[in-house]
């Protein structure tokens, strides 16, 4: 979801020490005792007081207020490790005391999986694990997975003017979860996904063992780079490859208010431009309709000077009608702030920014063929019937088409033209709109089905969608044949890479300690384990 309309920063402090409140539940006491005995004291427990420290922490980086409602189930524990060793001990204790672990880095899960859970569940908040070490000489960086994308961009920009990184738009997204799911962004057409540029990682497995790339093995290292977050273990840190950028590059952001007919024509033309431009150029779009007044905001980034950028747009997309003053030259770091809707680079370093405090729900699609003009027209008319509805689009092509579908678990490579995101948002106090908004989004999604990917209709794990299905891991009867049940979403997100992900899960977390409703399951039967050995 593109970042919009900034608000004031949160007051919440990163250092958050509290004494565990020991209730009557034996499981709570056992976990508390284990954490304390291993030197992990920075945690809090579920409270009935909504003004308690527990709720301040729970809501500190929550990006979707839909999941802040009192009726939504909450985790029993929130633990904030401050070191690799504390993270290892936290995971070890959770496994020993038979708790489910969820990781928050820092809280952008579209389905709220990083801050909601049925008890007994422990949220491991990575907020204090946000250190970044830039090595300009080797053109690499180590980033703890609690670091946000904004903090990562800021650290790079403070260290060099000629290196950057390829990842997403919103600066408050956690690098840990973003990279775990792939990580598409403004430079993906030039350099691929964030996960494509990971060269090492530190993983804490479900037993608390600390593993680097060599120790975890090829299958697990492959799986953690795009196979989804919170499944394989706890990623302590990523080692990423920094990428060459010019000292000055060019950006533009322009909004066109052209009515439904005009917007339909612009979207129709944009789809032919977005995936066919030179890989140094990316043009994304966000649109909506107010009454009959349709608007489209185009965001462009060119890894070159503005004269070249204007020449390319004038030739490839003259319908935009951009004039010279709309092209701005700036450093890579400044362009990351600009793309996020921020005024200064320093704002990238604020992990508590709130971009849109409305509740929302989204769905995502990929296309392999062009969408007809009349389909865009009808889609915009549907948007006019639903205030708070938006559509966002990104072009693929370029480097994305050159990387093999099995290089990482993210399979949407050659032949994929566009990624569309459909968004519906409503004010927090409009409780009555939740069901109606969700129904509208489903209707919009269903309408577009004939014009997007098929067999199956594919998705993206970083835009997780529980409407596809899920497994209740507490109910043993529902986990029978879990590998086949999970294929429903596993093949949508990962295509033919799903089988190798199951193999990796069985190797690294055979007891399924780290799970969520759409996590990759391990093989559960002796027959399945035998089949695994034959792969």
N, C-alpha and C positions, 0 to 999 in steps of 0.2 A: 504494500500500500504506500503510495507516495506521501511524503511528509508535507503537512500543511499547517497553517495557523498556530504559531508558537504561543505558549503561555509561560508563566513564571516558573522558575525552577523549584524543585521540592526542597524542603528544609531538612530532609532526613540525612543523618550523618552516617558515613560508611562504617565507622567503628561503633559496634552495637553490642556491648557486653551485657549479659543478663544472667541471673541465676535461674536454673530450670525449676519450674513449679512442679513439684512431685504430687500428682493426683493419686487417686486410689487404684488406677489401672496398673496391673503388674507389668504389662509390656512397656508402659511409659517409664516406670522405675528402672527396668532392666536396661533400656536404651540409655537413659540418663546416666546410670552408673557406669556403663561401658564407655560412653563419651568422656565423662569426667576422669575415669581411670586412665584414659589414653591422652589426657591433656587437652581435650577439646571442651572448652567452657563457653564458647560463644554461640549459644543457642537459646531458643525460647519455645514455649509450648502453647497450644491452643487455649485461648481464654474466652470466657463469656463476656468480658468487658470489651466492647468495640473500640474503646479509646486506649486500650492496652498497647504495650510495646509490640506484642505479637502482631496486631493488626496494622500498626504503623509500618512494620517491616514487610508484612504481606503485601500491602498496597503501595509500597515505596516505588517499585518499578513496574507495577501492573499497568499494561498498556490498553487493556480493554475492560472498562467498568462493567461490562455484561457479567463478568465473573466475580464481581465484588458483592453481589446480592447476598443477603443473609441466607437464602435458601440453597446456595451453592455449597457443596461439601468442601471442607477445608482440611489441609494437612494437620496432623497432630503435632509435628515438630518442624521447626525451621532452624537449620544449622548453617552457620557462616564460617567455614574453615578459612584460616588465614595463611596457610602454607601447604605445600605439597604433602607434607607428613600429616597434617591435620585432615586433609582431604582423604588420604589413605585410611586413616583411623576411622573417619566418619563412615566411609563405605564398608569397612571391615565390621564395625559395630552393627550397622544396619543389617548386614548379611547374617551375622552371628545371632542376632535377636529376631530374625525372620520378619524384618520390616521391608516394605517396598520403598525404593528410593526414586525420587524425581529430581532432576537437575534444573536449576534456573540460572540463565545466563543471557540477559537479566530478566526476561519476562514477556517476550513477544509472541508466544505460542498462539496461533490463531484460534485454537480451541481451548485455551486456558490450561493446557496440560502442565505448565511450569508453575502453577500456583493454585491448582485445585486438585483434590484427591480424596477418595474415601479413606478413612482411618483403617488400620494403622499405616500411615504413610509419612515419610520424612522428606521434606524439601531441602535439598542441598543448594543453598544460595551462594553463587560464586562471586558475589559482589566484591569481596575483599581480595580476590585473586585476579587483579587487573593490571599487574606489572607488565611492562613492555620493554624489551631490550633490542635496540636497533643496531645492526652492524653494517654500516655503509660500505665498508671495504669488501665484505663478502656478499653484499646485496641480499642479506637475509635478516629476519627478525624473529625473535621468540615472543609470543604474546600469550599470556595466561588467558584462559578461556572466559574469565569473568570480565575481561576488557570489552568495552563496547566498540563498535566500528568507528564511532567518532573519536574515541580515545586512541585507537590505533592510527587513524588518519592524522590526528593531531601530532602524535609522537613521530610519525614519519616526516610530516611537514616541518617539524622543528629540527629534524636531523639532516634533511637533504632537499634540494630543489629539483633533482633530476631522477628521483625514484618515487614510485607510488605502489598501490596495490589494487587489485580488482576485487571488489565486493559491492555490497548493496548501498542504497541511498540513505536510509534513515540512520542517523548517528547513534541512536539509543538501542539499536539491535545488538545483542550480544554476539561477539565473534565466535564463541564456543558453539552455540546452536546453529548460527548462520553457516559456518563452514561445514559443520556436521551434515547439513542437508544439501550442500552444493555451493550455494552463494552466488547468485546472479547479480550483476550490477552494470554500471555505466561503461566499464572497460572490458566486459565479457566478450564483445565482438572482436576485440584486439588480443586479449590474453586468456580467454576462457573463464571458468568459474574460480571462485576463491579456493575451493577444494582441489582444483587442478594444479594449484601452485603451492601446495603443502609438501614440504620435503622431509619432515619428521614430526613426531608428536610424542607427548608423554600421556599415557593412558593408565588410569587406576582401574584394575579389573574388580570384579565383584567380591573378591577375597581381600582386596586392599593391596595387592601386589602392584608395584610401580614398573611400568613397561615402556620402553622406547620402541622405535620402529623395528629394530632388529629383534627385540625380545617378543614383541607381539606377533611377529610373522607377517608374511605378505598378504594373506587373506584378510586378517583383521585390519591391517593398515589400509588396505583397499576399502574395506567396509566403512571405516570411520570417516572417510572423505566423501560423504554424500549419501550414506545409508541412513541418515536420520540421527538426531540427538537423543541422548538418554537411553540408549539401547545396549551399547557395547561395554560400557563402563563409564567412568567420569574422565573426560578429557581435562587434564590439568593445564596443558599448554600446547600451542601449535608452533612449529617452525615453518615460516612462510618465505617464499621467494619474492623479493622486492623487484619491481618491474620498471624498465626505463620509461620516463615521461619527459617531454620537452620542458624547458624552464618556463615557457609561456604556451598555454593552449587556449582554445576558444570555446566559449559557452554561449548559449542563448536560452531564454525562456520567454515565450510569447503566448498570449491568450487570444483566441479568436472567438468572437461572439457572432455567429453567422447563421443562426437558425438551424432547424433540423435538416433541411435540405442541403444547406451549405456544409454543415458538419458531416453529414453522410458522405458527401463528395470528398471532403478532406480526409476522412478516415479511410475511404476506399483507395485514394491515391497514396496515403501514408503507408498502407500495407505493402505496396510494391516497392517503396523506397526503403523501408526500415531494415529489411534483411538483405538488400542488394547494394547498399552504400559501401564504399571502401571501409575496411575494418577499423580504420582510425576514426570513424564517425559513427555516433550513436544518436538516434532521435527517438525519444519516448513520448507517449501521449497520455493525458488524463482528461476525461470528459464527463460532462453531466448536462442536465437540462433543468432550467427553471421556467416552468410554464411551457411556452413554445420557444424560449430563448436558449438554444443549445450553445454550449461553450466547449472549447477544446484548448487545453494548455499543452504546448509542445516544449519539451526540454531537450536541448541538444548539447553534445560535447564532441569536440574535434581535437585530436592530438596534433595540432598544427596552428599556424597563425590565422588571423581572422580573414585576410584577403583570400586565402585558399578555401576557408570554410564558406565564405559568401559565394565564391565561384561555384562550388559544388552544389550548394542549396539552390542557387539560381538555375543551375542546369537540371538537377534531379527533382527538385520540389518547388518550382516557381510559384505554385498555388499558395504557398505560405506567405508570399509577399513581404519577406523580411528586408528591412533597410539596414544600412551600414551601422547605425548607432545601436541596433539590437544585438550585434555581435560584440562580446566582451572578451578581451584577453586577460588572463590571470594565471597564477601558479596552479599546480595540481591541487595543493592543499586548499587554496581559495575556491577552486572549482568544486571540491567535495562539500564545502560549506554552502556554496551557491546552490548546488543540486539538492541540498537538504532544506533549502529555504532559510538558511541562516545568514546573518550579516557579516560575521567575522569567523576566522579560523578558531579563535579561542573558545567559541561556543560549542565546537565539536567535542571539547573536553568535558562538557557537562552531561553526565549520564542521566540526569533526572529531568531533562526537558520533556514536556508533554506537547505533542503535536496536534492532537485532536481528542478532546476528552469525551466524545460521544461513544456510546457502545456501537459495535459493528459486527458484521459477519461477512465472510468473503467466500468466493469460489474461484477456481482457476482453470484455464483451458490452454491447449497448445494447438496450433494449426499447421497443416502441411500443404494445404491448397488455399487459393485466394477466396476470400469471403465476398459474395455478390453485393453489389451496391444496395439492392432492395433490402437485404438482411441488415445492413448497418442502419438503414432508414427506419425499419421496423423496431430495431433494438433501441434506437434513440427515442422513438415514440413511446416505447414501454418505460423508458427512463422518465419521460415527462409525466407519467402517471404515478410515479413513486418518488416523492421528495426524499433526498438523502441517498439516492442511487447514483453510482459512478461506474465508469469503465476505464481501465488502464491498460495500456499496451506497450510491449517491448519487442524490438526486432532481434532475431537471431542471425544466422549467417556468419560470415567472417571466420574467425578462429573456431567458433562453436561448431562449424561444419567440418572442420579438419580433424577434430578429436574423435577417436573411436567411441562407440556407444558403451563399451565396457572398460574404458580407461579408468573411470570411477563408477560408482553405482548410478549416477545421474545419466539417464540414457538418451535424453532429448538433444540430439546432435544433428548430423547431416539429414537434410530433408525437413527439419522443423523450421518454419518460417517465423512464427510469432508466438508470444505468450500473452494471453489476456487475463486480467483479473477483474472480477465483478464484485462490487462492494455495496453494501447497504448499511447506512449509519443512522442512528437516532439518539436523541437526548436521553441521559441517564434516567430522568424522571418520567419518561414516557413508557412505562411498563406495559401499557396496553398495545404498544406497537411491536413488541418482540415477535409475537406469533405472525402478525400480518406481514412484517418485514421479511421474516424467514420464508414465508410462503411466496412472497413476490420474488425473492432471490431464486428460489427453486424453479419458479415459473420462467424466469429470465434464462436461467441455466438450461432448462429443458428446451426452450425455444431454439437455442443455439446449437443443440446437439448434432443436427445433420451437417453442420458446416465446420466442425472441428475434428480433432483426431478420433479415430474409430478403432475398434477391435483390440483392446478396449479403449474407451475414452480415457486418456491419460491425465495424470495430475503431477503434483510436485510436493514432496514431503515437507518442504518449508512452508507450504500453504496447506497444512494438514486439514482434512475434511472428514469429520466423524459421521457425516450423513452416508458415507460409503459403507460404513460398518465398523465393527470393533469387537474385541473380546474382553469379557469380564474375567480377569485372571483369578478372582476370588472364588468363582464358581467352577469347580473342577470338571463338572459335566460339560461346561461350555468350552473347555480347552481341549476336549477330545478332537483329534485330527486338526490341531491348531495350524499346522503348516498349510493345509488346504484351505482352511477358513481365511487365513491371512493373505492368501494368494489374491483375494478379491481386491485388496488395496495394494498389496505388494507389487503386483504386476502393473497396476496403474502408475505407481510412482517410479518403479525401477525396471519395468519390462522384463527381459530375459535375465537381467542381473539378479532377480529375486532369489533364484536357487543358490547362487554363490553367497548371498547375504545370509541365508538360512545356515549354510555351512559355517560361515564365520561366527554367527551367533552361537552355534552349538560348540564351537571351539573355545570361545572366550567367556560365555555365560550360560553354561548348559542347564543351570537351575533357574534361569530366567529371573534373577534377582532384580534386574533393572528392566522395567516394563511399563507400558501404557496401553490404552485400548487398541492402538494400531502399530504396536512395536513388532519387530521381526521376531518370530518365535524360534526356539531351538527345536531340533528334532526330538520327539518325545518317546518313540518306541524303539525297541531293539532292532526291528526291521528297518526303521528309518535310519538308525545309526549305522547299520550295515551298508545301506545304500550310500550314505555319506562317504564311507571309506572307499567306495568304488568310484567316486567322482574324480 
